[in-house]
Amino acid sequence: MILSVLDQSTASKGKAQDVAIRETLALARHCDALGYHRYWVSEHHNSGSIVGTAPEVLMAAIAATTPRIRVGSAGVMLPHYSALKVAEQFRVLEAIAPGRIDLGIGRAPGSDGLTAQALNPHPQDVEDQYPRQVQELQHWVSGTPLPDGHPYQKIFAQPKGPGTPEMWILGSSNYGAQLAAYLGLPYAFAYFFGGGAGVEHALELYRRNFRPSEGTPKAKATICVWALAADSEEEAWRLFKSRERSSIDREYGIRMPLISPEEAASRAYSSAEAVIVEKLRRKSIVGTGAQVAEKLRELAQRLELDELVVVTWTYDPEPRHRSYELLARAFGLDAAARAA
């Protein structure tokens, strides 16, 4: 089983937001040493809880300070930007870390509607333009000319080089799965959205309709899944209270920094909130390293996956580091890293 990481640069109450960015850099170095395969960072805007707004900048810092791990975006929200500019950014990243760059793209705003408008004051219809943007991006990232008659056929993204970032389509619906299949691109499903609802159908659509491409001759899929491991099951559930409270707040449109497990435990749930919490707990992958590893293996087997991307939130960075350590040990990643 291949394990990778998604880091959303979560802010914690009582700490400046810029601390979360430096914690992302530290966790990337930690996971590189542990033997994880990829390290992906997300894009969100105008959020009090998730503060990684510029994945391409974070990726450059991570790529420059890690020797081995693949570094990627999960993802760049393409409707905000020019496909050419994104291609140029990732061509530069490929030059910084040849053979280690992933370009994950999505069409969600990663923000509220007003913020999306501020990011791109002249938006075009996403349903019509997004597939065109992705196809242009494929050509510019890979260095292949656009088709005859295309108005941008003479434009190339620099710097040129022998390598090409690996493009991924990210999504949590059938739309992304079908687009990835049609274009012959790898696909990552955001399983941690809504408890993974619709994942089976999305993966089935992707695999059944996949059209081989030069860069991806066979269907290649993964999921991003939330999990938390600790030295004891009791400690894992205690740490989980920070995300538990955050999940409840998000139901009411509140996006604030993570609070400590102690503060979360001191805030009683209403009857309606208690119902939400109970559902969340049943779906969450939380426990000791062995318990979490077993659940992840079962999930991967059920969905016929050979790679999982794990996202973990904790109030303090040390328990998050420990969670990835325990999973690396349970899956034998740390031993593989030492052997390499």
HELIX and SHEET records of a PDB file:
HELIX    1   1 GLN A   17  LEU A   34  1                                  18    
HELIX    2   2 PRO A   55  THR A   65  1                                  11    
HELIX    3   3 LEU A   78  HIS A   80  5                                   3    
HELIX    4   4 ALA A   83  ILE A   96  1                                  14    
HELIX    5   5 GLY A  113  LEU A  119  1                                   7    
HELIX    6   6 VAL A  126  SER A  142  1                                  17    
HELIX    7   7 ASN A  174  LEU A  183  1                                  10    
HELIX    8   8 PHE A  193  GLY A  196  5                                   4    
HELIX    9   9 VAL A  199  ASN A  209  1                                  11    
HELIX   10  10 GLU A  233  GLU A  251  1                                  19    
HELIX   11  11 PRO A  261  SER A  266  1                                   6    
HELIX   12  12 SER A  271  LYS A  283  1                                  13    
HELIX   13  13 GLY A  289  LEU A  303  1                                  15    
HELIX   14  14 PRO A  317  ALA A  330  1                                  14    
HELIX   15  15 LEU A  333  ALA A  339  1                                   7    
SHEET    1   A 9 ILE A 285  THR A 288  0                                        
SHEET    2   A 9 ALA A 221  ALA A 230  1                                        
SHEET    3   A 9 TYR A 187  PHE A 189  1                                        
SHEET    4   A 9 GLU A 166  GLY A 171  1                                        
SHEET    5   A 9 ILE A 101  GLY A 106  1                                        
SHEET    6   A 9 ARG A  70  MET A  77  1                                        
SHEET    7   A 9 ARG A  38  VAL A  41  1                                        
SHEET    8   A 9 ILE A   2  ASP A   7  1                                        
SHEET    9   A 9 GLU A 307  VAL A 311  1                                        
END                                                                             
